[in-house]
Amino acid sequence: RPLLPYEKISSRSQRRVGLNLAKHNSNSKLLRGLFSSSKKEPKKECYPANSNINETTAGQPLQVLLDHTAKRLLEIDCVKESINGLIDPNECDQTMNGDLSLSLVLKGKWGFDGATGQRIYKQNFSSNDSSDKCLFSVMFVTLDLRISGKPTSLWKNATPSSTRFCRPIKIKFNKETAELIRTERDNIESQI
């Protein structure tokens, strides 16, 4: 999404402060690290494990994506506070190592989208049959996270039609056809 005016100013100011500090302390590794444009560890936490990526397809099993999504939602401070306010430790199961276990329900919706006519980058593929002119995606949108058996949501997607919480299950360079839709639908339904 495009930056709002106050975000642009804030971003510009932070960049200017960072550049000035780095210029005056050019040998400071700490300062270069503070203002580095890429923070690799936090980014890695955003990606689910077991992603299958090849030349024409990227995706992961549905359960891996759902587990990762729930884990990330549980790291939000207001969700942690909601859990603490809603549960009684006596209602939780205890695991073998003494941790408390809680049953959660993650609700969402999934669907497909095909795109053609976008810019062609003339990507080189090992197979002559492959092309980047068509893109087909299978997406999941998280709607709600709640404790099983409780009516109150821990987290709720306020804009379910927005792409903000849209998570890719699979993306592939392929033209959207009825056969491809049936195949991907059957694949997802077999994982539900």
DANOR-V420675 format. One record per residue. N is the residue number from 1. PHI is phi in whole degrees, 0 to 359 (999 if undefined). D_LAST is the distance of its C-alpha to the last C-alpha in Angstrom with 2 decimals. Layout:
n=N phi=PHI d_last=D_LAST
n=N phi=PHI d_last=D_LAST
This chain:
n=1 phi=999 d_last=31.49
n=2 phi=290 d_last=35.27
n=3 phi=288 d_last=37.15
n=4 phi=283 d_last=38.95
n=5 phi=306 d_last=42.74
n=6 phi=290 d_last=42.85
n=7 phi=288 d_last=40.11
n=8 phi=298 d_last=42.15
n=9 phi=297 d_last=45.23
n=10 phi=298 d_last=43.50
n=11 phi=297 d_last=41.97
n=12 phi=298 d_last=45.37
n=13 phi=296 d_last=47.20
n=14 phi=298 d_last=44.97
n=15 phi=297 d_last=45.36
n=16 phi=296 d_last=49.14
n=17 phi=298 d_last=49.50
n=18 phi=298 d_last=47.54
n=19 phi=294 d_last=49.67
n=20 phi=296 d_last=52.88
n=21 phi=296 d_last=52.00
n=22 phi=294 d_last=51.01
n=23 phi=295 d_last=54.22
n=24 phi=280 d_last=56.46
n=25 phi=230 d_last=54.68
n=26 phi=297 d_last=53.64
n=27 phi=266 d_last=53.70
n=28 phi=273 d_last=51.37
n=29 phi=295 d_last=48.09
n=30 phi=300 d_last=46.74
n=31 phi=294 d_last=47.35
n=32 phi=297 d_last=45.89
n=33 phi=292 d_last=42.73
n=34 phi=296 d_last=42.59
n=35 phi=254 d_last=42.80
n=36 phi=293 d_last=40.83
n=37 phi=284 d_last=38.53
n=38 phi=234 d_last=35.59
n=39 phi=254 d_last=34.29
n=40 phi=291 d_last=32.26
n=41 phi=296 d_last=30.90
n=42 phi=300 d_last=29.41
n=43 phi=294 d_last=27.86
n=44 phi=299 d_last=26.25
n=45 phi=293 d_last=24.57
n=46 phi=277 d_last=22.81
n=47 phi=261 d_last=21.06
n=48 phi=290 d_last=17.96
n=49 phi=285 d_last=18.79
n=50 phi=61 d_last=17.83
n=51 phi=285 d_last=18.09
n=52 phi=257 d_last=18.85
n=53 phi=233 d_last=21.79
n=54 phi=226 d_last=24.16
n=55 phi=297 d_last=26.73
n=56 phi=240 d_last=24.63
n=57 phi=219 d_last=21.02
n=58 phi=223 d_last=19.53
n=59 phi=183 d_last=15.96
n=60 phi=209 d_last=13.76
n=61 phi=300 d_last=10.46
n=62 phi=303 d_last=7.85
n=63 phi=297 d_last=8.21
n=64 phi=298 d_last=11.89
n=65 phi=295 d_last=12.11
n=66 phi=295 d_last=10.64
n=67 phi=299 d_last=13.00
n=68 phi=295 d_last=15.76
n=69 phi=298 d_last=15.53
n=70 phi=298 d_last=15.80
n=71 phi=300 d_last=18.58
n=72 phi=293 d_last=20.44
n=73 phi=295 d_last=20.33
n=74 phi=290 d_last=21.72
n=75 phi=275 d_last=24.58
n=76 phi=286 d_last=25.88
n=77 phi=304 d_last=29.07
n=78 phi=293 d_last=28.61
n=79 phi=289 d_last=25.21
n=80 phi=301 d_last=26.98
n=81 phi=296 d_last=29.78
n=82 phi=297 d_last=27.56
n=83 phi=298 d_last=25.97
n=84 phi=299 d_last=29.50
n=85 phi=278 d_last=30.72
n=86 phi=259 d_last=28.01
n=87 phi=253 d_last=27.55
n=88 phi=252 d_last=30.00
n=89 phi=306 d_last=29.87
n=90 phi=289 d_last=30.57
n=91 phi=278 d_last=27.19
n=92 phi=272 d_last=25.35
n=93 phi=275 d_last=24.65
n=94 phi=252 d_last=26.64
n=95 phi=277 d_last=25.37
n=96 phi=300 d_last=27.60
n=97 phi=269 d_last=29.24
n=98 phi=94 d_last=30.03
n=99 phi=288 d_last=27.50
n=100 phi=274 d_last=26.02
n=101 phi=245 d_last=22.31
n=102 phi=228 d_last=20.65
n=103 phi=270 d_last=17.37
n=104 phi=243 d_last=15.93
n=105 phi=240 d_last=13.52
n=106 phi=251 d_last=12.44
n=107 phi=257 d_last=12.01
n=108 phi=198 d_last=11.71
n=109 phi=226 d_last=11.66
n=110 phi=222 d_last=11.11
n=111 phi=189 d_last=13.42
n=112 phi=240 d_last=15.90
n=113 phi=207 d_last=19.54
n=114 phi=245 d_last=22.25
n=115 phi=227 d_last=25.61
n=116 phi=226 d_last=28.87
n=117 phi=85 d_last=32.40
n=118 phi=283 d_last=31.94
n=119 phi=300 d_last=34.51
n=120 phi=263 d_last=34.62
n=121 phi=262 d_last=35.40
n=122 phi=53 d_last=36.37
n=123 phi=300 d_last=34.11
n=124 phi=275 d_last=35.26
n=125 phi=245 d_last=32.75
n=126 phi=289 d_last=33.55
n=127 phi=258 d_last=32.61
n=128 phi=289 d_last=34.65
n=129 phi=284 d_last=31.76
n=130 phi=274 d_last=29.86
n=131 phi=207 d_last=30.69
n=132 phi=259 d_last=29.73
n=133 phi=278 d_last=30.73
n=134 phi=234 d_last=27.22
n=135 phi=228 d_last=24.10
n=136 phi=237 d_last=20.54
n=137 phi=228 d_last=17.84
n=138 phi=246 d_last=14.15
n=139 phi=237 d_last=14.08
n=140 phi=234 d_last=12.33
n=141 phi=241 d_last=14.70
n=142 phi=285 d_last=14.74
n=143 phi=252 d_last=16.26
n=144 phi=199 d_last=16.89
n=145 phi=231 d_last=17.00
n=146 phi=215 d_last=18.50
n=147 phi=282 d_last=19.43
n=148 phi=303 d_last=17.70
n=149 phi=86 d_last=20.20
n=150 phi=251 d_last=22.29
n=151 phi=281 d_last=22.86
n=152 phi=275 d_last=23.94
n=153 phi=281 d_last=21.85
n=154 phi=281 d_last=22.46
n=155 phi=212 d_last=21.68
n=156 phi=224 d_last=21.22
n=157 phi=285 d_last=21.03
n=158 phi=287 d_last=24.39
n=159 phi=230 d_last=23.92
n=160 phi=295 d_last=20.42
n=161 phi=268 d_last=21.84
n=162 phi=279 d_last=23.34
n=163 phi=275 d_last=22.22
n=164 phi=302 d_last=23.08
n=165 phi=252 d_last=19.65
n=166 phi=278 d_last=17.93
n=167 phi=245 d_last=16.14
n=168 phi=283 d_last=15.85
n=169 phi=274 d_last=12.80
n=170 phi=208 d_last=15.15
n=171 phi=229 d_last=18.73
n=172 phi=215 d_last=20.85
n=173 phi=281 d_last=24.34
n=174 phi=199 d_last=23.78
n=175 phi=282 d_last=24.88
n=176 phi=290 d_last=22.45
n=177 phi=229 d_last=22.70
n=178 phi=299 d_last=21.12
n=179 phi=294 d_last=20.23
n=180 phi=296 d_last=18.60
n=181 phi=298 d_last=16.53
n=182 phi=299 d_last=15.42
n=183 phi=299 d_last=14.69
n=184 phi=291 d_last=12.63
n=185 phi=298 d_last=10.73
n=186 phi=298 d_last=10.05
n=187 phi=298 d_last=9.18
n=188 phi=293 d_last=6.52
n=189 phi=297 d_last=5.16
n=190 phi=289 d_last=5.66
n=191 phi=267 d_last=3.81
n=192 phi=277 d_last=0.00
